[in-house]
Amino acid sequence: MIAAGAAGGLLAAIFGFIDWLALPTSRAKTIGGWHGIGNVVVVVLFAVSWLMRGNNENFVPGGLALLLSFSGIALALVTAWIGGELVYRLGVGVDPGANVNAPNSLTEGSASATGTKRTANR
């Protein structure tokens, strides 16, 4: 399953990179870069963990393989939050008129509070 997840992650990275290239220079492009780099690191962590497990007949992974897997999970949670920022905060991939420079959700009020027009169907 780790191998399938790593392969799927690399496939998703191709399409994510194409989307990232289409973004104008903006806060969204910067955040998207961090999202993409973080997800590539997640895939590498899981792939190395998988390779370290090798043909272990005991089905008990070593400590470093587990550490890499748990680190991958922790980083995946961070990159998932960053992806949420891209979609829900900045509207990237959802709205052709996305606010690609909306403020950070941790430090600022909502985008609608900054005078940005929001559509009624959200």
C-alpha positions as CSV (number, residue, x, y, z in Angstrom):
1,M,0.0,0.0,0.0
2,I,2.9,2.3,0.7
3,A,4.2,1.7,-2.8
4,A,0.8,2.4,-4.4
5,G,0.5,5.6,-2.3
6,A,3.9,6.8,-3.4
7,A,3.1,6.1,-7.0
8,G,-0.2,7.9,-6.7
9,G,1.5,10.9,-5.0
10,L,4.0,11.2,-7.8
11,L,1.2,11.1,-10.4
12,A,-0.7,13.8,-8.5
13,A,2.5,15.9,-8.3
14,I,2.6,16.1,-12.1
15,F,-0.9,17.6,-12.3
16,G,-0.3,19.8,-9.3
17,F,2.9,21.2,-10.9
18,I,1.0,22.0,-14.1
19,D,-1.7,23.9,-12.0
20,W,1.1,25.7,-10.1
21,L,2.7,26.9,-13.3
22,A,-0.6,28.5,-14.4
23,L,-0.8,30.6,-11.2
24,P,0.2,34.3,-11.5
25,T,2.9,35.5,-9.2
26,S,1.0,35.8,-5.9
27,R,0.7,34.6,-2.3
28,A,-1.2,31.6,-3.8
29,K,1.8,30.7,-5.9
30,T,4.1,30.8,-2.9
31,I,1.8,28.7,-0.8
32,G,1.3,26.3,-3.6
33,G,5.1,25.9,-3.9
34,W,5.3,25.0,-0.2
35,H,2.4,22.6,-0.6
36,G,4.0,20.9,-3.6
37,I,7.5,20.7,-2.0
38,G,6.0,19.4,1.2
39,N,4.1,16.7,-0.6
40,V,7.1,15.5,-2.5
41,V,9.0,15.2,0.8
42,V,6.1,13.2,2.1
43,V,6.3,10.8,-0.9
44,V,10.1,10.5,-0.4
45,L,9.7,9.7,3.3
46,F,7.2,7.0,2.6
47,A,9.2,5.6,-0.3
48,V,12.4,5.3,1.8
49,S,10.4,3.8,4.6
50,W,9.0,1.2,2.2
51,L,12.4,0.4,0.8
52,M,13.8,0.0,4.3
53,R,11.2,-2.6,5.1
54,G,12.3,-4.7,2.1
55,N,11.5,-8.3,2.3
56,N,11.2,-8.4,6.1
57,E,9.7,-11.8,6.8
58,N,8.7,-10.8,10.3
59,F,6.4,-8.1,9.1
60,V,7.8,-5.9,11.9
61,P,9.4,-2.7,10.5
62,G,12.5,-1.3,12.1
63,G,12.5,1.9,14.2
64,L,13.8,4.2,11.4
65,A,11.3,2.9,8.9
66,L,8.5,3.7,11.4
67,L,10.0,7.1,12.2
68,L,10.0,8.0,8.5
69,S,6.4,6.8,8.2
70,F,5.2,8.8,11.2
71,S,7.2,11.9,10.0
72,G,5.4,11.5,6.6
73,I,2.0,11.4,8.3
74,A,2.8,14.5,10.3
75,L,4.1,16.4,7.3
76,A,1.1,15.2,5.2
77,L,-1.2,16.8,7.8
78,V,0.6,20.1,7.4
79,T,0.5,20.0,3.6
80,A,-3.2,19.1,3.7
81,W,-3.8,22.2,5.8
82,I,-1.8,24.2,3.3
83,G,-3.9,22.7,0.4
84,G,-7.0,23.7,2.3
85,E,-5.7,27.3,2.4
86,L,-5.2,27.1,-1.4
87,V,-8.7,25.8,-2.1
88,Y,-10.9,27.3,0.6
89,R,-9.1,30.5,1.5
90,L,-7.6,31.5,-1.8
91,G,-10.1,29.9,-4.1
92,V,-7.4,28.3,-6.3
93,G,-8.9,25.5,-8.4
94,V,-12.4,26.5,-7.5
95,D,-13.1,30.0,-8.7
96,P,-11.7,31.5,-11.9
97,G,-11.8,34.9,-10.1
98,A,-9.9,33.5,-7.1
99,N,-8.4,35.9,-4.6
100,V,-4.8,34.6,-4.9
101,N,-3.6,37.2,-2.4
102,A,-6.1,36.7,0.4
103,P,-4.7,37.0,3.9
104,N,-3.6,34.1,6.0
105,S,-6.4,32.4,7.9
106,L,-4.4,32.2,11.1
107,T,-3.5,35.9,11.3
108,E,-6.3,37.8,9.5
109,G,-10.1,37.9,9.4
110,S,-12.0,36.2,6.6
111,A,-11.4,37.3,3.0
112,S,-15.0,38.7,3.0
113,A,-14.0,40.9,5.9
114,T,-11.2,42.5,3.8
115,G,-13.6,43.7,1.2
116,T,-13.3,40.8,-1.2
117,K,-16.6,39.9,-2.9
118,R,-17.7,36.3,-2.2
119,T,-20.2,34.4,-4.2
120,A,-23.5,33.3,-2.6
121,N,-23.2,29.7,-3.6
122,R,-20.3,28.9,-1.2
